[in-house]
């Protein structure tokens, strides 16, 4: 249960960072790179959360 909560917390943090970047008017190359990295991290965390859920069944 603790693993799932930590994964959810990390997902929330990444979503907040993505929102912060998307609120900017002019994105530079660094913002674009951050968005790509956060998107990959988000995908990885979602897969980990799914695995954790399956292990709990």
Residue, then its C-alpha position, 0 to 999 in steps of 0.5 A: x500500500x505504501x508503494x502505491x501511495x508514493x507512486x501516486x505522490x510522485x505522479x502528482x508532483x510531475x503533473x504539477x510541474x507539467x502544468x507549470x511549464x504549460x502555463x508559460x507563454x513562450x516555451x524555450x528549448x529547455x522547457x520542451x526538454x523538461x516536458x519530454x522528460x516529465x512525460x517519460x517519467x510520468x509514463x514510467x510511474x504509471x506503469x509502476x503503479x499498474x504493476x504495484x496494483x497487480x501485485x496487490x491482487 
